[in-house]
Amino acid sequence: MFNNKEKTYFITGGGTGGHIYPAVSVINTLLDNGIDNKNIFYLGNEKNMEYEIATKQGYNFLSYNVKGMPRKLSFKFVAWTFNLFFATLKALYYCFKYKPSVVFATGGYVCAPILFASQILNIPYILHESDIHPGLVTKLFARGAKSVSLGFESAKNAIKTKNFLTNGNPIRKEFKEISKEQAREELSLKDKFIILIMGGSLGAKTINNSSFKILKEYANKKEYQIIWQTGKKNFDEVTKKILEEFGELPDNLVLQPYFDKMYIVLLAADLVISRAGSLSLSEICACGLASILIPYPHAAGDHQKKNAIELVKNNIAKMIEDKNCNNDILFDTVNELVNNKTLLEELSKNAKNYSKQDSAQKIVEQINGVIS
């Protein structure tokens, strides 16, 4: 609709890091490609984490108030419908004010208002789907998209479009700029076998509760290092249990609620225990890291389990279902890999080969191909 001499980019995606960080990677790649920051706008909800992350990066942020859709027909659903209507009006206002050349959306309910506005005003838009099981936004808007970028090839079977490219999931540039040796130097852990336990910024109760035998068996063995991200909600509880068991924190344990530089920890590790969100898996593969995946069982469409199965099929990871995960089973799986270096190296090599390091650049080329 708008014929600007200067191209203007609207980027949206939010609610979780799995939607936000791919958008951040694409924006940074646009900047690296010479696009002026004044021509890039991040759209989302200022009450969500995308606002904090985007503004910290120095991006221009445009906010509208939109919430996740209630799954049942009720008064809340009616209220949500009005909320979405007014958020779409706000998105239309932003379109008339800033005249976007293209909209790029990475998923989450915050994308809906600007995508509705794009359809009304005939503004070209591109979607990126991080998961094997596409989210509601991707399914709803794929038919009208100029093209769809996929994190996993298998996702093509669940969307109604033939115009897609399998680019992989964009990851932060730090994963490509820092070597394993540099990461280990920063952590002063050159000669250790590093086991990383993580469950996202909020943590994963099943993973935390099932990791104490690992700590008991490997604690204070000099050749091993355990790095444990408990999540902010679970840090005090995990710390208390460890102190009850050991009296003090073992020398070879680094215990944190959250790591700001998660890329350093991932790059340094030899084996990771993790949930199976698309962003985590993309980062794990970028690091060439063997993994044990415990999918979150309540993820929409059970998409984490589907993500994990994809990696298991490609001989990249081991998987334990959440309902089956306990101290004995998790320890036995860790022990199998720790004591089988050939298998560990095979998983690591396959992970690295599966990773698509240039996905952000490919997406930028996809975006520019629409507006050139």
C-alpha positions in Angstrom: 0.0 0.0 0.0 2.7 2.5 0.9 5.4 3.5 -1.6 8.2 4.8 0.5 11.6 5.7 -0.9 13.1 4.5 2.3 12.1 1.0 3.4 10.4 0.7 6.8 10.4 -2.6 8.7 7.8 -3.6 11.2 9.0 -6.6 13.3 6.7 -8.3 15.8 6.7 -11.4 18.1 6.4 -11.8 21.8 5.2 -13.4 25.0 8.2 -15.8 25.2 11.9 -15.8 24.5 11.2 -18.3 21.7 9.4 -15.6 19.8 11.4 -12.6 20.9 15.0 -13.6 20.4 14.5 -14.7 16.7 13.0 -11.3 16.1 16.0 -9.7 17.8 18.4 -11.7 15.7 16.7 -10.6 12.5 16.7 -6.9 13.6 20.4 -7.1 14.4 21.0 -8.7 11.0 19.0 -5.9 9.3 21.2 -3.4 11.1 24.4 -5.3 10.1 23.1 -5.1 6.5 23.0 -1.3 6.7 19.3 -0.6 7.5 19.1 2.5 9.7 17.6 1.8 13.2 15.1 4.7 12.7 13.5 2.6 10.0 12.9 -0.5 12.1 10.0 -0.7 14.7 9.3 -3.5 17.1 5.6 -4.0 17.8 4.3 -5.7 20.9 2.9 -5.2 24.3 4.8 -3.0 26.7 3.6 -5.1 29.6 5.4 -8.2 28.2 9.1 -9.2 28.1 9.5 -8.1 24.5 9.3 -4.5 25.6 12.2 -4.9 28.1 14.3 -6.8 25.7 13.6 -4.6 22.7 14.1 -1.3 24.5 17.3 -2.6 26.1 18.6 -3.3 22.6 17.8 0.3 21.6 14.9 -0.5 19.2 12.0 1.8 18.5 9.0 0.1 20.3 5.3 0.5 19.3 2.9 -0.9 21.9 -0.7 -2.0 21.8 -2.6 -3.8 24.6 -3.3 -7.3 23.5 -3.6 -10.5 25.5 -3.7 -14.3 24.8 -6.9 -15.7 23.5 -9.1 -17.5 26.1 -9.6 -21.1 25.0 -13.3 -21.3 26.1 -16.3 -19.3 25.0 -17.0 -17.0 28.0 -17.3 -13.4 29.1 -13.5 -13.3 29.0 -13.6 -14.3 25.4 -16.0 -11.5 24.5 -13.8 -9.0 26.4 -10.7 -10.4 24.6 -12.5 -9.8 21.2 -13.0 -6.1 22.0 -9.4 -5.9 23.2 -8.1 -7.3 20.0 -10.4 -5.0 18.0 -8.9 -1.9 19.7 -5.4 -3.3 19.4 -5.9 -3.7 15.7 -7.1 -0.1 15.4 -3.9 1.0 17.2 -1.9 -1.1 14.7 -3.7 0.5 11.8 -2.8 3.9 13.3 0.9 2.9 13.4 0.7 1.8 9.8 -0.7 5.1 8.6 1.9 7.0 10.7 5.0 5.1 9.8 4.0 3.5 6.5 5.7 0.0 6.8 7.1 -1.6 3.6 6.8 -5.0 5.2 5.8 -6.8 8.4 7.8 -9.7 9.8 6.2 -11.8 12.5 7.8 -14.5 14.7 4.7 -15.7 16.5 2.8 -15.2 19.7 -0.6 -13.4 20.2 1.0 -10.0 20.0 1.5 -10.5 16.2 -2.3 -10.7 15.5 -3.2 -7.0 15.5 -0.5 -5.9 13.1 -1.1 -8.9 10.9 -4.9 -8.1 10.7 -3.9 -4.5 9.9 -1.5 -5.8 7.2 -4.3 -7.7 5.6 -6.7 -4.8 5.7 -4.2 -2.4 4.1 -2.6 -4.9 1.8 0.9 -4.6 3.4 3.1 -7.6 2.6 4.0 -9.8 5.5 6.3 -12.7 6.2 5.9 -15.2 9.1 8.5 -17.2 10.9 7.5 -20.5 12.6 10.1 -21.7 15.2 8.4 -25.0 16.2 7.6 -28.2 14.4 4.0 -27.8 15.5 3.0 -24.4 14.2 1.3 -21.9 16.5 -2.2 -20.5 16.1 -0.9 -17.2 14.5 1.0 -19.1 11.8 -1.9 -21.3 11.0 -4.3 -18.4 10.9 -2.2 -16.0 8.8 0.0 -18.4 6.6 -2.4 -18.4 3.7 -2.1 -14.6 3.2 1.7 -14.4 3.8 4.1 -13.5 1.0 6.2 -16.4 2.4 6.7 -18.4 5.5 10.1 -19.1 7.1 10.4 -22.4 9.0 12.7 -23.4 11.8 12.0 -27.1 11.1 11.2 -28.7 7.7 8.5 -30.9 9.3 6.4 -27.8 10.1 5.4 -27.5 6.4 2.9 -30.4 6.8 0.8 -28.3 9.2 0.4 -25.0 7.4 -1.7 -24.1 4.4 0.9 -22.6 2.1 3.4 -23.9 -0.4 5.4 -20.7 -0.3 7.9 -21.5 2.5 11.6 -21.7 3.1 13.3 -23.8 5.7 15.8 -21.3 7.1 16.2 -22.7 10.6 15.8 -20.6 13.7 17.8 -17.4 14.0 20.1 -17.4 17.0 22.1 -14.6 18.7 25.3 -13.8 16.9 27.3 -14.5 20.1 26.8 -18.3 19.4 28.8 -17.8 16.1 31.4 -15.4 17.4 32.7 -17.2 20.6 34.4 -20.6 20.5 34.1 -23.4 23.0 37.6 -22.7 24.2 36.9 -19.0 24.7 33.7 -19.8 26.7 35.6 -22.3 28.9 38.3 -19.7 29.5 35.7 -17.2 30.6 34.4 -19.7 33.1 37.9 -20.9 34.1 36.9 -24.5 33.3 39.4 -25.7 30.8 39.9 -29.3 31.9 36.4 -30.2 33.2 33.6 -32.3 31.7 30.7 -29.9 32.1 27.1 -31.1 32.7 24.6 -28.2 32.3 21.2 -28.5 33.8 18.7 -25.9 32.7 14.9 -25.3 32.4 14.5 -21.8 31.0 14.4 -18.5 32.9 11.5 -19.7 35.1 12.9 -23.1 35.6 11.5 -26.6 35.2 10.3 -28.3 38.4 10.6 -31.9 37.0 14.2 -31.3 35.8 15.2 -29.7 39.2 13.6 -32.5 41.2 15.2 -35.2 39.1 18.8 -33.8 39.2 19.8 -34.5 42.8 21.2 -38.0 42.1 23.4 -36.5 39.3 24.8 -34.0 41.9 25.2 -36.7 44.5 27.2 -39.0 42.1 29.4 -36.3 40.5 29.7 -33.8 43.3 33.3 -33.1 44.3 34.8 -35.2 41.5 37.5 -32.9 40.2 37.2 -33.9 36.6 33.5 -32.8 36.4 31.7 -29.5 36.7 28.0 -29.1 37.2 26.3 -25.9 36.1 22.7 -25.7 37.3 20.2 -23.0 36.2 17.3 -23.6 38.6 15.0 -20.8 37.3 14.0 -17.8 39.4 11.0 -19.5 41.0 12.9 -22.6 42.1 16.3 -21.3 43.2 15.6 -21.1 47.0 13.9 -24.5 47.1 16.8 -26.2 45.2 19.4 -24.4 47.3 17.7 -25.6 50.5 17.6 -29.2 49.4 21.3 -29.2 48.4 22.3 -27.7 51.7 20.3 -30.3 53.6 22.0 -33.1 51.6 25.6 -31.7 51.6 25.8 -29.1 54.3 27.3 -26.8 51.8 27.4 -26.3 48.0 29.8 -28.7 46.4 33.0 -27.2 45.0 32.2 -28.3 41.5 28.7 -26.8 41.4 27.7 -23.5 40.0 24.2 -22.8 41.0 22.3 -19.8 39.6 18.6 -18.9 39.1 19.4 -17.5 35.7 22.5 -16.7 33.5 22.4 -13.5 31.6 25.1 -14.8 29.3 23.5 -18.2 28.6 25.5 -18.5 25.4 28.7 -18.7 27.4 27.4 -21.6 29.5 26.0 -23.5 26.5 29.1 -23.1 24.5 31.3 -24.3 27.3 29.2 -27.4 28.2 29.7 -31.0 27.1 26.2 -32.3 27.9 23.0 -30.4 28.6 19.7 -31.4 30.3 16.9 -29.2 29.0 13.3 -28.6 28.0 12.6 -28.7 24.3 11.5 -25.2 23.3 12.5 -24.3 19.7 14.9 -21.6 20.7 16.7 -23.8 23.2 17.1 -26.6 20.7 18.4 -24.2 18.0 21.0 -22.8 20.4 22.0 -26.3 21.6 22.5 -27.4 18.0 24.5 -24.3 17.2 26.8 -25.2 20.0 27.2 -28.8 18.8 26.0 -30.0 22.1 24.8 -33.5 23.1 21.5 -33.2 25.0 18.9 -35.0 27.1 15.5 -33.4 26.5 12.6 -33.5 28.9 9.7 -31.7 26.9 7.3 -29.6 28.9 4.1 -31.6 28.8 1.6 -28.7 28.8 3.1 -26.8 25.9 0.5 -25.8 23.3 -0.2 -28.6 20.8 2.5 -30.7 22.7 4.9 -28.9 20.5 8.0 -29.4 22.8 7.6 -33.2 22.5 7.3 -33.0 18.7 10.5 -30.8 18.7 12.3 -33.3 20.8 11.2 -36.3 18.7 12.6 -34.5 15.6 16.0 -34.3 17.2 15.9 -37.9 18.5 15.0 -39.1 14.9 18.1 -37.3 13.7 20.3 -38.9 16.4 21.0 -35.6 18.0 19.5 -36.1 21.5 18.0 -38.4 24.0 14.5 -37.8 25.3 12.7 -38.6 28.6 9.0 -37.8 28.8 8.2 -35.6 31.8 5.9 -38.2 33.4 8.8 -40.7 33.3 11.5 -38.4 34.5 12.9 -39.1 38.0 16.3 -39.1 39.7 17.2 -42.7 38.7 16.1 -42.5 35.0 17.8 -39.1 34.5 21.0 -40.2 36.2 21.2 -43.4 34.1 20.8 -41.5 30.9 23.4 -39.0 31.9 25.7 -41.8 33.0 25.2 -43.6 29.7 26.5 -40.6 27.8 29.3 -39.6 30.2 30.7 -43.2 29.9 30.3 -43.5 26.2 32.4 -40.9 24.6 31.8 -42.3 21.1 28.0 -41.8 21.4 28.5 -38.4 23.1 30.7 -37.2 20.2 28.2 -38.6 17.6 25.3 -36.7 19.1 27.4 -33.5 19.3 28.6 -33.8 15.7 25.0 -34.5 14.5 23.8 -31.5 16.4 26.3 -29.2 14.8 25.5 -30.5 11.3 21.8 -30.0 11.9 22.3 -26.3 12.9 21.7 -23.6 10.3 24.1 -20.9 11.2 23.0 -18.3 8.6 19.3 -18.4 9.2 19.0 -14.8 10.2 20.7 -13.6 7.0 18.5 -15.9 4.9 15.4 -14.4 6.5 16.6 -10.9 5.9 17.1 -11.8 2.2 13.6 -13.3 2.2 12.2 -10.1 3.7 14.0 -7.9 1.2 12.9 -10.1 -1.7 9.3 -9.1 -0.9 9.9 -5.4 -1.0 12.7 -5.0 -3.6 
